[in-house]
Amino acid sequence: MDSSKAKRLKTTERREPTEEKCITEPPSQFELKKIIVQDFTKKGTTEKKALTFTGEKFVGNGAFGVVYQTKIVETGESVAVKKVFQDKRYKNREFQILKALDHQNVIKMKYAFLSSGETDEDVYLNVVMDYMPESLYDLSQSYAKRKQVFPNTLLKLYCYQMFRGLAYIHGMGICHRDIKPQNILVNNSAYLLRICDFGSAKQLIEGEPNISYICSRYYRAPELIFGNTSYTTALDVWSIGCVIGELLLNEPLFPGDSNSDQLIEIIKILGTPSNEQVRNMNPAMKEFVFPHIQPYPWKKVFKIEVDPLLIDLLSKVLVYSPQKRVDPLEALLHPYFDELRDRNFKVGGKPGPNLFDFSSDELSSRPDLASKLVPSWYSS
């Protein structure tokens, strides 16, 4: 990514969630009112237009804001609106990042507008995005409640899209820092997946320290647990591995009750890290004393029969040393995904989403992989 883009996206490190103004539910202040919005639907340009929103429905809230579903009267399309308190002392880094993102496996900001709160001093940023019916967590729970395993073909399709979306944002120099099933949205009728919620995301700048207390605990990479503040985007790759493990288990793969307990849960499966691995996770760590524990075989971790190729992929994702984790773009070439490259591949009796329309931006970091990523039969 060029330095001008890096400079444009760079903002002050976000404060901890506890400092954010809490919003518990959305007020119905936009119902059938013409609102002037900033339009981001045309790539490379922005303009203002008037839109009318109707039928607000509360979806959920998190540390950084509240999300609700509504409909745009003029187009009839359902959209999601994320509303966050706009502190005038800080730039909204998520907004700056969303403006730069445009990929089918990443949530797209369509419009944005400001609204007022209870007082004139309370200003809120409203980000309008594509509405996706459910999260990967919701979908996984629906199978768990029916005591069914996550279908292998569907798992394969969604894993591929997770890695592709991750490769794109990493190519932009952005680290998501909160990958988890709740932050991955799906449209299960179209078999489409999108990574969402960039409230914790950051453009990583070499030499610039970052906070290590980041990412939801179950999906937190071990280098964060070891206090590394000079981490790389490889921490997102670890989180994706935790998500895949959870889809197979119907429960978190590493369910730690605290930061230290999280490390214990990881060691139970990966075994005790060597001194070299500890230094790879955090060069500032001089020594690490912990009882020697052997790695637990991946085949025994899961309660069901798992595709050996998926086990092999996981073994390349969930490794201690961040430098040795598979690159997301390279992960797409793993034999586990070969079925998706078959021109006759179908899911649910119909073709899946377009998986091979790679842009030059996507391939800029690894142009040597272009001929391998795009099947010879494919034409856009």
VOGU-3710 file (C-alpha; in Angstrom, 3 decimals, decimal comma):
1> mdsskakrlk> 0,000/0,000/0,000  1,389/3,425/-0,930  2,453/5,922/1,722  -0,249/8,438/0,793  -2,974/5,919/1,617  -1,229/5,008/4,843  -1,049/8,658/5,855  -4,698/9,219/5,014  -5,882/6,312/7,143  -3,575/6,946/10,094
11> tterreptee> -5,359/8,350/13,137  -4,816/8,456/16,891  -4,986/5,072/18,651  -8,572/4,462/19,674  -9,450/4,697/23,338  -10,664/1,700/25,283  -14,388/0,826/24,895  -15,162/1,903/28,464  -14,547/5,514/27,465  -17,134/5,424/24,682
21> kciteppsqf> -20,534/6,975/25,273  -22,956/4,088/25,695  -25,980/3,827/23,413  -28,490/1,215/24,501  -31,160/1,536/21,821  -31,767/3,643/18,705  -34,263/6,503/18,856  -36,835/6,643/16,053  -35,730/10,108/15,006  -35,156/9,235/11,323
31> elkkiivqdf> -38,599/7,766/10,633  -39,924/9,158/7,320  -37,680/12,201/7,434  -35,599/13,399/4,521  -31,974/13,189/5,594  -29,009/14,621/3,737  -26,406/11,873/3,514  -22,926/11,582/2,102  -23,031/9,057/-0,743  -20,163/6,554/-1,025
41> tkkgttekka> -21,790/4,179/-3,520  -19,784/5,455/-6,498  -16,146/4,440/-6,303  -13,722/7,342/-6,112  -16,357/10,035/-5,673  -18,660/11,290/-2,940  -21,712/13,491/-3,205  -24,640/14,519/-1,053  -28,195/13,335/-1,569  -31,497/13,220/0,316
51> ltftgekfvg> -32,824/9,860/1,507  -35,814/8,779/3,569  -35,532/5,958/6,109  -38,442/3,946/7,479  -39,162/0,886/9,617  -36,336/1,001/12,145  -35,615/-2,300/13,875  -33,079/-2,716/16,668  -30,422/-5,309/15,760  -27,888/-5,071/18,586
61> ngafgvvyqt> -25,286/-2,992/20,338  -21,639/-3,365/21,241  -18,804/-1,478/22,859  -18,625/1,166/20,172  -22,238/1,759/19,144  -25,626/0,409/18,221  -26,847/-1,207/14,999  -30,339/-1,224/13,606  -32,051/-2,239/10,396  -34,100/0,149/8,316
71> kivetgesva> -35,312/0,611/4,756  -34,536/3,348/2,246  -37,849/4,537/0,832  -36,396/5,793/-2,451  -34,734/2,479/-3,374  -36,665/-0,057/-1,295  -33,435/-1,658/-0,097  -32,897/-2,862/3,462  -29,791/-1,462/5,097  -28,018/-1,598/8,427
81> vkkvfqdkry> -27,148/1,623/10,264  -24,367/1,708/12,828  -24,675/4,674/15,183  -21,676/5,782/17,250  -21,020/8,769/19,460  -18,816/11,283/17,658  -16,284/12,719/20,062  -15,078/16,011/18,591  -11,641/15,489/20,142  -10,951/12,400/18,046
91> knrefqilka> -11,226/11,317/14,447  -13,441/8,291/13,921  -10,933/5,763/12,632  -13,584/3,227/11,632  -15,186/5,823/9,354  -11,826/6,615/7,722  -11,152/2,908/7,160  -14,609/2,146/5,780  -14,211/4,900/3,210  -11,205/3,045/1,803
101> ldhqnvikmk> -12,758/-0,452/1,694  -14,521/-1,890/-1,343  -14,662/-5,685/-1,563  -17,436/-8,257/-1,774  -16,230/-10,042/1,365  -16,009/-6,871/3,450  -18,957/-4,780/4,617  -19,429/-1,736/2,391  -20,295/1,741/3,629  -22,994/3,125/1,346
111> yaflssgetd> -23,913/6,400/3,062  -23,136/8,349/6,208  -24,774/11,218/8,091  -24,612/12,997/11,428  -27,465/13,249/13,921  -27,928/14,995/17,242  -28,635/13,510/20,660  -30,389/14,756/23,755  -28,312/17,928/23,726  -26,687/19,976/20,979
121> edvylnvvmd> -23,319/18,756/22,230  -24,220/15,115/21,554  -23,356/14,323/17,936  -23,637/10,837/16,435  -22,153/9,394/13,271  -24,525/7,082/11,397  -22,905/4,694/8,935  -25,292/3,065/6,454  -24,184/-0,347/5,174  -25,525/-3,371/3,334
131> ympeslydls> -27,899/-5,363/5,502  -26,900/-8,997/6,045  -29,505/-11,301/7,646  -27,313/-13,019/10,236  -23,833/-13,472/11,634  -21,707/-16,573/11,371  -22,324/-16,988/15,099  -26,104/-17,003/14,553  -25,771/-19,565/11,775  -23,483/-21,781/13,831
141> qsyakrkqvf> -25,867/-21,663/16,797  -28,794/-22,654/14,597  -26,961/-25,861/13,664  -25,892/-26,443/17,266  -29,473/-26,135/18,545  -30,572/-28,774/16,036  -27,607/-30,931/17,117  -26,243/-30,825/13,575  -22,683/-30,289/12,402  -21,828/-27,327/10,217
151> pntllklycy> -22,060/-28,662/6,618  -18,585/-29,227/5,195  -19,291/-27,640/1,792  -20,762/-24,553/3,420  -17,854/-24,404/5,862  -15,412/-24,583/2,972  -17,193/-21,811/1,081  -17,289/-19,494/4,084  -13,695/-20,238/5,129  -12,524/-19,288/1,635
161> qmfrglayih> -14,411/-16,002/1,762  -13,076/-15,236/5,261  -9,495/-15,647/4,051  -10,179/-13,665/0,887  -11,731/-10,763/2,792  -8,836/-10,863/5,245  -6,286/-10,857/2,423  -7,928/-7,745/1,008  -7,911/-5,706/4,221  -4,362/-6,823/5,020
171> gmgichrdik> -3,344/-5,726/1,535  -4,630/-2,290/2,524  -2,326/-2,412/5,544  -5,291/-2,708/7,915  -5,485/-5,080/10,870  -9,064/-5,851/11,969  -8,127/-6,779/15,567  -11,531/-8,218/16,491  -12,281/-11,121/14,177  -14,935/-13,364/15,747
181> pqnilvnnsa> -18,103/-15,141/14,545  -20,287/-12,199/15,618  -18,281/-9,878/13,350  -18,645/-12,025/10,261  -21,966/-11,598/8,479  -23,571/-14,039/6,062  -26,426/-14,194/3,617  -27,013/-17,935/3,696  -29,421/-17,906/0,758  -26,761/-16,342/-1,488
191> yllricdfgs> -23,856/-18,055/0,344  -22,160/-14,680/0,687  -19,923/-13,681/3,602  -18,698/-10,260/4,704  -16,342/-9,197/7,489  -17,821/-6,331/9,498  -17,285/-4,076/12,544  -14,055/-2,169/12,064  -14,405/-0,377/15,384  -11,148/-1,895/16,646
201> akqliegepn> -9,355/-1,897/13,288  -6,183/0,054/12,695  -3,696/0,820/9,978  -0,498/-0,735/11,310  2,498/1,541/10,846  5,967/0,012/11,237  7,680/1,382/14,329  4,446/2,702/15,822  3,375/0,860/19,024  -0,158/-0,478/19,410
211> isyicsryyr> -2,208/-1,528/22,408  -1,920/-5,245/23,157  -5,168/-5,476/25,134  -7,289/-5,806/22,008  -9,436/-8,489/20,334  -12,125/-10,558/22,063  -10,458/-13,018/24,429  -11,391/-16,355/22,833  -9,909/-15,180/19,526  -6,903/-13,301/20,918
221> apelifgnts> -3,583/-14,291/19,366  -0,875/-15,449/21,807  1,459/-12,563/20,916  -1,172/-10,229/22,378  -1,343/-12,313/25,545  2,442/-11,989/25,792  2,068/-8,207/25,622  3,547/-7,548/22,172  2,783/-3,976/21,020  4,593/-4,331/17,677
231> yttaldvwsi> 2,386/-7,067/16,285  1,418/-7,642/12,656  -1,749/-8,501/10,751  -0,938/-12,177/11,460  -2,996/-11,826/14,644  -6,137/-11,764/12,452  -5,078/-15,054/10,860  -4,992/-16,636/14,328  -8,486/-15,301/15,019  -9,802/-16,823/11,777
241> gcvigellln> -8,387/-20,174/12,884  -10,255/-19,852/16,185  -13,470/-19,103/14,279  -13,035/-22,191/12,093  -12,390/-24,337/15,170  -15,539/-22,980/16,798  -17,636/-23,825/13,732  -16,393/-27,409/13,990  -16,916/-27,701/17,757  -20,090/-25,617/18,151
251> eplfpgdsns> -18,252/-23,945/21,039  -15,111/-21,790/21,429  -11,864/-23,594/20,689  -9,917/-21,766/23,432  -12,472/-20,735/26,116  -10,250/-18,928/28,615  -11,743/-17,126/31,626  -8,912/-14,578/31,761  -5,873/-13,549/29,769  -3,620/-16,045/31,590
261> dqlieiikil> -6,261/-18,773/31,430  -6,567/-18,131/27,701  -2,892/-18,984/27,309  -3,406/-22,181/29,292  -6,263/-23,220/26,983  -3,998/-22,653/23,978  -1,145/-24,627/25,530  -3,495/-27,554/26,212  -3,791/-28,020/22,445  -0,617/-26,568/20,915
271> gtpsneqvrn> 1,671/-27,640/23,735  4,190/-25,489/25,587  5,847/-22,925/23,309  9,612/-23,123/22,919  11,814/-20,203/23,951  12,249/-19,378/20,263  8,483/-19,307/19,742  8,052/-17,053/22,784  10,637/-14,632/21,385  8,842/-14,711/18,025
281> mnpamkefvf> 5,633/-13,712/19,798  7,344/-10,988/21,825  11,080/-10,277/21,441  11,007/-8,459/24,804  10,260/-11,726/26,642  13,552/-13,000/28,032  12,257/-16,280/29,397  9,062/-18,218/29,822  8,676/-20,823/32,541  5,816/-23,264/32,173
291> phiqpypwkk> 5,493/-27,047/32,643  6,277/-28,974/29,499  3,065/-30,099/27,813  2,949/-32,071/24,582  0,745/-30,876/21,711  -2,662/-32,529/21,571  -3,437/-34,109/18,153  -5,880/-32,003/16,125  -7,805/-35,115/15,124  -8,662/-35,682/18,789
301> vfkievdpll> -9,604/-32,052/19,468  -12,814/-32,266/17,455  -15,719/-34,489/18,401  -16,627/-35,210/14,779  -14,809/-36,519/11,733  -13,110/-33,541/10,084  -11,713/-33,318/6,575  -7,958/-34,081/6,920  -7,223/-31,207/4,532  -8,989/-28,777/6,866
311> idllskvlvy> -6,960/-30,154/9,777  -3,827/-29,499/7,739  -4,927/-25,931/7,002  -5,666/-25,276/10,678  -2,220/-26,585/11,618  -0,729/-23,846/9,401  -2,993/-21,136/10,829  -2,905/-21,820/14,571  0,828/-21,676/15,220  2,625/-19,701/17,917
321> spqkrvdple> 5,090/-17,821/15,722  3,205/-15,073/13,838  5,832/-15,143/11,068  5,030/-18,792/10,341  1,264/-18,462/10,059  -0,013/-18,922/6,542  -0,646/-15,729/4,581  -4,408/-15,308/3,834  -3,815/-15,146/0,077  -1,701/-18,303/0,200
331> allhpyfdel> -4,361/-19,986/2,335  -6,760/-19,692/-0,619  -4,483/-22,028/-2,589  -4,629/-24,771/0,033  -5,882/-28,126/-1,371  -8,849/-27,910/1,012  -10,341/-25,334/-1,357  -9,678/-27,241/-4,606  -13,336/-28,290/-4,776  -14,348/-24,637/-5,097
341> rdrnfkvggk> -12,132/-24,271/-8,187  -14,072/-26,968/-10,059  -16,149/-25,254/-12,740  -19,059/-27,581/-11,903  -19,014/-26,738/-8,184  -22,471/-26,093/-6,736  -23,830/-25,564/-3,248  -27,443/-26,321/-2,427  -27,935/-27,268/-6,060  -26,923/-23,862/-7,417
351> pgpnlfdfss> -23,687/-21,991/-8,181  -22,087/-20,154/-5,296  -20,934/-16,524/-5,254  -18,175/-15,282/-7,538  -14,968/-16,422/-5,861  -12,378/-15,568/-8,483  -12,951/-11,966/-9,576  -9,668/-10,834/-8,059  -8,834/-7,177/-8,614  -5,331/-5,882/-9,305
361> delssrpdla> -5,393/-4,316/-5,821  -6,047/-7,719/-4,253  -3,140/-9,285/-6,106  -0,732/-6,348/-5,726  1,074/-7,925/-2,768  1,459/-11,314/-4,513  1,105/-10,955/-8,312  2,916/-14,296/-8,650  -0,186/-16,044/-7,288  -2,622/-14,662/-9,885
371> sklvpswyss> -2,436/-17,617/-12,268  -2,948/-20,047/-9,393  -5,808/-18,204/-7,705  -7,900/-17,823/-10,860  -8,911/-21,127/-12,547  -8,103/-21,396/-16,262  -11,799/-21,851/-17,144  -12,881/-18,676/-15,329  -13,755/-15,451/-17,129  -15,346/-12,447/-15,421
//
